[in-house]
Amino acid sequence: MSEEVLWKGSPSQVLNLGKYLVALLLAIGIAVGGLFFPPVWVALVLPLGWALWIFIETRSVRHELTTERIRMSAGVFNQQMDDVELYRVKDTSMERPFWYRMFGLSSLIIETSDRSQPRIEIKAVHNGDELRETLRKQVEFWRDKKRVREVDFDESLADGGTAAGSDDQTVV
């Protein structure tokens, strides 16, 4: 079976609306100041360049769900890339803040047993429900195939204590 890409995406620029608003207000302030003192117009490069950098930086974040793993890459000049095998996924949750819901977005939070990536956040993506369900199905498939199961244990029993009133923890 060859590895296939099931989903590919990057965060929505909605994440940066507050920063874009600040850049716009700065640009307006500089433009008004330029009406009274024309050399100030040169300073427009700062807020416009900052807004462009934020756009490029967000656009460079990539997440990919394949049939075998989650791939992540980020970085404009220096790229960082990491993979997490799907059988290492322990839990998923989804967040839909009011601001995201206005644009049909959600963030998927993935807890893993991978040491380099114990928590993965896929922020501000469309169709988060579908992505979460696709991920869940693939995780179950790979757990069955590799015969990986979660084991519940009680920390207080490991220390010689009693099981009464203790919290269970899950590990892979």
Backbone as CSV, one residue per row, in Angstrom:
resi,resn,N_x,N_y,N_z,CA_x,CA_y,CA_z,C_x,C_y,C_z
1,MET,0.843,-1.182,0.000,0.000,0.000,0.000,0.886,1.242,0.000
2,SER,0.679,2.118,-0.964,1.493,3.332,-1.022,0.820,4.455,-0.235
3,GLU,1.644,5.338,0.248,1.159,6.449,1.061,0.460,7.474,0.174
4,GLU,-0.747,7.876,0.568,-1.524,8.863,-0.175,-1.836,10.057,0.715
5,VAL,-1.921,11.219,0.112,-2.288,12.423,0.847,-3.809,12.478,0.959
6,LEU,-4.318,12.536,2.198,-5.757,12.603,2.444,-6.240,14.039,2.629
7,TRP,-5.374,14.890,3.178,-5.721,16.289,3.417,-4.445,17.102,3.441
8,LYS,-4.517,18.310,2.911,-3.379,19.219,2.919,-3.918,20.629,3.149
9,GLY,-3.256,21.395,4.014,-3.730,22.750,4.242,-2.774,23.584,5.050
10,SER,-3.130,24.849,5.161,-2.378,25.783,5.990,-3.395,26.658,6.727
11,PRO,-2.963,27.321,7.800,-3.900,28.145,8.562,-4.480,29.277,7.722
12,SER,-5.691,29.650,8.055,-6.343,30.776,7.392,-5.699,32.087,7.854
13,GLN,-5.725,33.063,6.991,-5.205,34.382,7.334,-6.095,35.092,8.359
14,VAL,-7.256,34.508,8.660,-8.126,35.060,9.705,-7.370,35.152,11.028
15,LEU,-6.406,34.254,11.225,-5.569,34.306,12.431,-4.921,35.668,12.625
16,ASN,-4.644,36.345,11.532,-3.866,37.585,11.578,-4.696,38.854,11.449
17,LEU,-6.011,38.759,11.516,-6.830,39.955,11.296,-6.493,41.074,12.277
18,GLY,-6.236,40.754,13.524,-5.866,41.776,14.507,-4.563,42.465,14.130
19,LYS,-3.580,41.688,13.709,-2.293,42.266,13.305,-2.444,43.114,12.050
20,TYR,-3.278,42.644,11.113,-3.510,43.433,9.902,-4.200,44.755,10.234
21,LEU,-5.094,44.731,11.202,-5.781,45.963,11.617,-4.782,46.950,12.222
22,VAL,-3.875,46.451,13.056,-2.842,47.319,13.644,-1.963,47.910,12.539
23,ALA,-1.574,47.097,11.563,-0.739,47.590,10.456,-1.488,48.652,9.653
24,LEU,-2.782,48.437,9.438,-3.587,49.413,8.702,-3.682,50.736,9.457
25,LEU,-3.926,50.655,10.766,-4.011,51.879,11.566,-2.678,52.629,11.577
26,LEU,-1.572,51.899,11.667,-0.256,52.540,11.601,-0.032,53.207,10.243
27,ALA,-0.436,52.510,9.183,-0.268,53.060,7.838,-1.099,54.336,7.675
28,ILE,-2.326,54.326,8.208,-3.175,55.524,8.131,-2.539,56.666,8.923
29,GLY,-2.035,56.362,10.114,-1.370,57.391,10.923,-0.163,57.981,10.218
30,ILE,0.626,57.140,9.593,1.814,57.616,8.865,1.391,58.448,7.656
31,ALA,0.330,58.002,6.958,-0.148,58.746,5.794,-0.651,60.131,6.200
32,VAL,-1.369,60.219,7.309,-1.851,61.518,7.793,-0.658,62.398,8.176
33,GLY,0.329,61.807,8.864,1.536,62.562,9.208,2.281,63.018,7.964
34,GLY,2.223,62.219,6.901,2.882,62.580,5.642,2.249,63.767,4.961
35,LEU,0.993,64.041,5.261,0.344,65.228,4.684,0.961,66.517,5.222
36,PHE,1.434,66.466,6.465,2.028,67.650,7.096,3.545,67.690,6.959
37,PHE,4.143,66.524,6.857,5.601,66.445,6.747,5.926,65.318,5.754
38,PRO,6.012,65.646,4.449,6.127,64.635,3.386,7.213,63.568,3.554
39,PRO,8.372,63.819,4.156,9.353,62.729,4.289,8.856,61.555,5.138
40,VAL,7.807,61.757,5.913,7.260,60.683,6.757,6.679,59.556,5.895
41,TRP,6.325,59.846,4.651,5.750,58.832,3.763,6.650,57.600,3.643
42,VAL,7.933,57.791,3.768,8.884,56.682,3.670,8.609,55.624,4.741
43,ALA,8.109,56.054,5.875,7.844,55.138,6.990,6.694,54.170,6.694
44,LEU,5.948,54.387,5.622,4.874,53.451,5.251,5.411,52.052,4.966
45,VAL,6.682,51.980,4.652,7.310,50.688,4.382,7.213,49.770,5.608
46,LEU,7.298,50.338,6.805,7.297,49.529,8.022,5.990,48.744,8.230
47,PRO,4.820,49.397,8.334,3.614,48.602,8.559,3.239,47.718,7.373
48,LEU,3.496,48.195,6.162,3.173,47.390,4.987,4.102,46.179,4.875
49,GLY,5.368,46.371,5.176,6.324,45.258,5.168,6.015,44.249,6.261
50,TRP,5.618,44.748,7.435,5.246,43.865,8.547,4.034,43.017,8.172
51,ALA,3.013,43.645,7.578,1.808,42.911,7.172,2.151,41.856,6.112
52,LEU,3.012,42.208,5.181,3.428,41.250,4.149,4.179,40.077,4.776
53,TRP,5.059,40.367,5.735,5.813,39.308,6.413,4.881,38.357,7.161
54,ILE,3.899,38.903,7.856,2.939,38.077,8.589,2.181,37.168,7.619
55,PHE,1.780,37.714,6.479,1.071,36.928,5.468,1.933,35.763,4.980
56,ILE,3.182,36.055,4.625,4.083,35.024,4.103,4.393,33.974,5.167
57,GLU,4.606,34.421,6.401,4.924,33.503,7.491,3.767,32.526,7.751
58,THR,2.544,33.026,7.766,1.382,32.156,7.974,1.200,31.219,6.786
59,ARG,1.419,31.719,5.609,1.265,30.912,4.385,2.312,29.797,4.318
60,SER,3.442,29.974,4.979,4.505,28.960,4.916,4.247,27.770,5.841
61,VAL,3.267,27.886,6.738,2.930,26.769,7.631,2.077,25.787,6.843
62,ARG,2.523,24.543,6.788,1.807,23.496,6.037,1.583,22.287,6.916
63,HIS,0.379,21.735,6.833,0.041,20.492,7.507,-0.478,19.537,6.441
64,GLU,-0.108,18.287,6.594,-0.528,17.279,5.631,-0.877,15.998,6.378
65,LEU,-2.051,15.448,6.100,-2.458,14.166,6.650,-2.380,13.151,5.524
66,THR,-1.532,12.141,5.713,-1.437,11.076,4.721,-2.049,9.815,5.327
67,THR,-2.035,8.754,4.572,-2.579,7.496,5.072,-1.715,6.896,6.170
68,GLU,-0.494,7.415,6.376,0.405,6.848,7.374,0.862,7.812,8.463
69,ARG,0.845,9.118,8.208,1.406,10.058,9.179,0.855,11.466,8.998
70,ILE,1.189,12.300,9.959,0.900,13.730,9.889,2.235,14.409,9.618
71,ARG,2.281,15.204,8.584,3.499,15.939,8.238,3.278,17.418,8.494
72,MET,4.305,18.058,9.047,4.231,19.487,9.333,5.489,20.163,8.818
73,SER,5.300,21.334,8.263,6.460,22.135,7.878,6.118,23.601,8.107
74,ALA,7.136,24.364,8.472,6.963,25.793,8.721,8.292,26.485,8.492
75,GLY,8.214,27.748,8.148,9.430,28.539,7.989,9.512,29.168,6.622
76,VAL,9.961,30.407,6.607,10.114,31.127,5.352,11.513,30.898,4.796
77,PHE,12.527,31.251,5.549,13.901,31.065,5.096,14.469,29.734,5.581
78,ASN,14.310,29.450,6.842,14.762,28.185,7.425,13.531,27.342,7.715
79,GLN,13.417,26.234,7.013,12.238,25.399,7.175,12.447,24.324,8.222
80,GLN,11.414,24.099,9.024,11.406,23.008,9.990,10.342,22.018,9.537
81,MET,10.712,20.745,9.486,9.782,19.712,9.049,9.770,18.593,10.082
82,ASP,8.582,18.043,10.327,8.451,16.955,11.284,7.298,16.056,10.858
83,ASP,7.400,14.788,11.192,6.361,13.796,10.916,5.987,13.114,12.209
84,VAL,4.717,12.726,12.314,4.250,11.920,13.431,3.467,10.758,12.837
85,GLU,3.873,9.556,13.185,3.167,8.365,12.715,1.777,8.336,13.327
86,LEU,0.777,7.926,12.553,-0.599,7.978,13.015,-0.881,7.070,14.205
87,TYR,-0.184,5.941,14.309,-0.455,5.067,15.442,-0.019,5.699,16.767
88,ARG,0.740,6.806,16.719,1.174,7.502,17.934,0.150,8.534,18.431
89,VAL,-0.899,8.771,17.670,-1.931,9.722,18.080,-2.733,9.128,19.224
90,LYS,-2.816,9.877,20.338,-3.543,9.405,21.517,-4.943,9.993,21.590
91,ASP,-5.071,11.273,21.258,-6.362,11.927,21.432,-6.450,13.136,20.518
92,THR,-7.672,13.483,20.143,-7.894,14.702,19.362,-8.996,15.506,20.022
93,SER,-8.914,16.798,19.873,-9.994,17.679,20.304,-10.072,18.835,19.315
94,MET,-11.205,19.511,19.346,-11.403,20.600,18.406,-11.865,21.838,19.159
95,GLU,-11.356,22.958,18.740,-11.769,24.241,19.308,-12.374,25.088,18.203
96,ARG,-13.464,25.751,18.550,-14.127,26.655,17.620,-14.462,27.960,18.335
97,PRO,-13.489,28.833,18.497,-13.793,30.132,19.106,-14.819,30.881,18.246
98,PHE,-15.524,31.791,18.874,-16.555,32.556,18.176,-16.022,33.178,16.891
99,TRP,-14.840,33.770,16.982,-14.250,34.451,15.820,-14.040,33.467,14.661
100,TYR,-13.586,32.265,14.954,-13.381,31.254,13.918,-14.711,30.795,13.324
101,ARG,-15.706,30.602,14.190,-17.006,30.120,13.716,-17.627,31.097,12.727
102,MET,-17.364,32.378,12.894,-17.888,33.375,11.951,-17.374,33.115,10.533
103,PHE,-16.207,32.496,10.428,-15.603,32.230,9.124,-15.627,30.742,8.761
104,GLY,-16.310,29.922,9.558,-16.397,28.484,9.285,-15.089,27.751,9.541
105,LEU,-14.317,28.218,10.523,-13.012,27.637,10.815,-13.017,26.923,12.163
106,SER,-12.037,26.074,12.364,-11.830,25.426,13.660,-10.359,25.057,13.774
107,SER,-9.950,24.750,14.995,-8.574,24.309,15.240,-8.621,22.899,15.799
108,LEU,-7.780,22.043,15.263,-7.691,20.659,15.707,-6.459,20.516,16.586
109,ILE,-6.641,19.941,17.773,-5.535,19.732,18.706,-5.337,18.228,18.832
110,ILE,-4.116,17.785,18.583,-3.798,16.358,18.553,-2.749,16.067,19.608
111,GLU,-3.086,15.181,20.539,-2.142,14.734,21.568,-1.508,13.435,21.062
112,THR,-0.176,13.358,21.140,0.525,12.178,20.634,1.496,11.635,21.679
113,SER,2.006,10.452,21.404,3.053,9.880,22.250,4.431,10.116,21.631
114,ASP,4.501,10.931,20.596,5.761,11.265,19.931,6.534,12.256,20.799
115,ARG,7.799,11.996,21.043,8.589,12.866,21.924,8.868,14.234,21.328
116,SER,9.062,14.302,20.032,9.371,15.598,19.422,8.118,16.445,19.198
117,GLN,6.959,15.830,19.109,5.706,16.550,18.887,4.598,15.987,19.773
118,PRO,4.633,16.239,21.082,3.584,15.684,21.948,2.221,16.342,21.731
119,ARG,2.222,17.545,21.183,0.965,18.260,20.932,1.071,18.960,19.583
120,ILE,0.120,18.685,18.723,0.081,19.300,17.395,-1.178,20.145,17.317
121,GLU,-1.021,21.387,16.889,-2.176,22.253,16.684,-2.272,22.605,15.208
122,ILE,-3.393,22.237,14.635,-3.686,22.619,13.256,-4.721,23.733,13.372
123,LYS,-4.251,24.965,13.229,-5.068,26.137,13.534,-5.837,26.651,12.324
124,ALA,-7.049,27.137,12.604,-7.865,27.903,11.664,-7.996,27.254,10.291
125,VAL,-8.571,26.053,10.266,-8.779,25.355,8.996,-10.268,25.153,8.749
126,HIS,-10.625,25.054,7.487,-11.996,24.758,7.094,-12.254,23.257,7.233
127,ASN,-13.493,22.877,7.439,-13.915,21.472,7.533,-13.149,20.697,8.600
128,GLY,-13.015,21.281,9.763,-12.311,20.626,10.864,-12.960,19.318,11.283
129,ASP,-14.303,19.232,11.221,-15.003,17.996,11.574,-14.582,16.850,10.662
130,GLU,-14.549,17.127,9.369,-14.163,16.097,8.399,-12.714,15.667,8.608
131,LEU,-11.843,16.620,8.841,-10.435,16.313,9.075,-10.281,15.451,10.320
132,ARG,-10.978,15.794,11.385,-10.891,15.024,12.637,-11.400,13.598,12.436
133,GLU,-12.488,13.433,11.708,-13.041,12.094,11.471,-12.112,11.266,10.574
134,THR,-11.556,11.875,9.549,-10.601,11.185,8.683,-9.390,10.739,9.484
135,LEU,-8.884,11.616,10.337,-7.745,11.293,11.188,-8.077,10.131,12.122
136,ARG,-9.250,10.176,12.743,-9.659,9.117,13.672,-9.694,7.758,12.984
137,LYS,-10.251,7.704,11.790,-10.340,6.432,11.051,-8.954,5.895,10.707
138,GLN,-8.072,6.776,10.284,-6.721,6.350,9.928,-5.938,5.888,11.149
139,VAL,-6.120,6.587,12.275,-5.438,6.201,13.514,-5.889,4.804,13.926
140,GLU,-7.185,4.537,13.897,-7.697,3.209,14.269,-7.174,2.134,13.329
141,PHE,-7.110,2.438,12.042,-6.587,1.481,11.064,-5.151,1.098,11.403
142,TRP,-4.297,2.110,11.652,-2.887,1.830,11.919,-2.666,1.190,13.283
143,ARG,-3.493,1.511,14.250,-3.374,0.840,15.547,-3.708,-0.641,15.409
144,ASP,-4.760,-0.942,14.656,-5.107,-2.352,14.430,-4.007,-3.067,13.655
145,LYS,-3.502,-2.418,12.635,-2.475,-3.040,11.795,-1.175,-3.289,12.566
146,LYS,-0.777,-2.338,13.417,0.466,-2.478,14.180,0.252,-3.101,15.556
147,ARG,-1.008,-3.405,15.864,-1.374,-4.005,17.155,-0.917,-3.137,18.326
148,VAL,-1.197,-1.859,18.217,-0.857,-0.903,19.268,-2.138,-0.596,20.035
149,ARG,-2.077,-0.652,21.358,-3.218,-0.360,22.216,-2.808,0.575,23.340
150,GLU,-3.772,1.319,23.846,-3.529,2.161,25.008,-3.666,1.302,26.252
151,VAL,-2.844,1.604,27.236,-2.887,0.879,28.499,-3.170,1.893,29.603
152,ASP,-4.187,1.616,30.410,-4.497,2.473,31.545,-3.765,1.940,32.758
153,PHE,-3.132,2.839,33.503,-2.500,2.424,34.752,-2.742,3.491,35.794
154,ASP,-2.616,3.084,37.024,-2.882,3.960,38.147,-1.553,4.270,38.819
155,GLU,-1.167,5.563,38.847,0.123,5.958,39.421,0.247,5.592,40.892
156,SER,-0.825,5.694,41.650,-0.736,5.426,43.086,-0.449,3.951,43.348
157,LEU,-0.918,3.055,42.472,-0.616,1.633,42.637,0.850,1.344,42.335
158,ALA,1.415,2.089,41.395,2.825,1.902,41.058,3.717,2.339,42.215
159,ASP,3.247,3.292,43.030,4.008,3.774,44.181,3.709,2.985,45.451
160,GLY,2.883,1.945,45.329,2.557,1.132,46.494,1.328,1.611,47.237
161,GLY,0.598,2.598,46.675,-0.595,3.130,47.325,-1.825,2.322,46.981
162,THR,-2.978,2.859,47.317,-4.236,2.180,47.024,-4.895,2.819,45.820
163,ALA,-5.849,2.122,45.233,-6.520,2.616,44.035,-7.623,3.614,44.359
164,ALA,-8.037,3.722,45.593,-9.150,4.598,45.950,-8.793,6.064,45.733
165,GLY,-9.661,6.762,44.986,-9.502,8.206,44.809,-8.352,8.622,43.919
166,SER,-7.796,7.748,43.117,-6.665,8.127,42.273,-7.134,8.393,40.851
167,ASP,-6.307,9.108,40.127,-6.610,9.424,38.735,-5.955,8.408,37.819
168,ASP,-6.696,7.963,36.802,-6.125,7.067,35.800,-5.420,7.893,34.746
169,GLN,-4.362,7.339,34.188,-3.663,7.985,33.086,-3.564,6.989,31.947
170,THR,-3.499,7.515,30.730,-3.445,6.674,29.549,-2.100,6.861,28.874
171,VAL,-1.467,5.767,28.504,-0.204,5.825,27.773,-0.296,4.880,26.598
172,VAL,0.562,5.096,25.642,0.632,4.199,24.488,1.896,3.395,24.580
